[in-house]
Amino acid sequence: MEKTVRSRIAIEKAIHPLEKTLSNISRAISWFGGLILVGIIALIVIDVTLRYVFNRPFSFTIEVVELALVVAVFSSILLCTFSRGHLVIDVLVARFSKRGQAITNAIMHFLCIGVCVIIAWRSIVYAIYLSEIGNVSTLLKMPLYPFALFIALCSCLMTLILLVDFFRYVFEGRQK
């Protein structure tokens, strides 16, 4: 019993600095995503006003909104992952023992880690491809690879967050 408590304390000491760093990074990216979302709203309001009042809308609104939504959505997914705000339907799992719940959660987190790793990997490959061919947006000629890199960054951070939770569930599943 004492060995279990000591190992639990050691795990918490190892995980706490990583969790604090992930918290700061996730919150900063979330604020950035929130500001982007406010910018999207402002741009759309201005564009609609210019369209209906002066009959002179911006030509680039759709392009900017499309690219900005990538940042807003992935920063929101990152915040949701960090705050454990995702939906959980545990009608069946709630009937399991604490150990069974921990094992099930560990398996689910392992699968989520796999998905996030694949998204990050493919986003990096895609960003390299976009950079090499010099792909840019149609009207503003903005390079597109930074948006793919942002997806990869958020996916890597989500992977780390899920890994921390995975190890916690594995440890809980090992306890009697």
Buried (B, 14 or more C-beta within 10 A) or exposed (E): EEEEEEEBEEBEEEBEEEBEEBEEBBBEBBEBBBEBBEBBEEBBEEBEEBEEEEEEBBEBBEBBBEBBBBBBBBBBBBBBBBEEEEEEEEEEBEEBEEEEBBBBBBBBBBEBBEEBBEBBEBBBEBBEEBBEEEEEBEEEEBBBBBBBBBBBBBBBBBBBBBBBBBBBBBBBBEEE
